[in-house]
Amino acid sequence: KASGPTGPKNGTIVVLLETDGQQPKQFRLAPGKRTIKVGRSANCDVVLTPKGVSAHHFNIAAIASKCGPGVAVQDMSRNGTCLLSHGSPLKLPKGVKVEVFQSAV
């Protein structure tokens, strides 16, 4: 579960990620800078343990656009990534990016 994006006018976005049983983690992202790596590997910024999660499952990055700052989610897994949109699942094919502006991630 993630909240955000929010941030000052300089394009920095604050993303708060919550996973079951863990304290929320806050990340500050800016377009063209670091990404948040999510997956099963201990090398990821956010580690997920459910069966079916890839070692490096997806990235979250800040992006700039005409709509203002937002985030992009890029699938890095072998089996695809599923996001919820208004309570309905959306399966992402491998390598597809989803851009989110001024809403929950």
Secondary structure by P-SEA (a helix, b strand, c coil): cccccccccccbbbbbbbcccccbbbbbbccccbbbbbcccccccccccccccccccbbbbbbbcccccbbbbbbccccbbbbbcccbbbbbcccbbbbbccccc
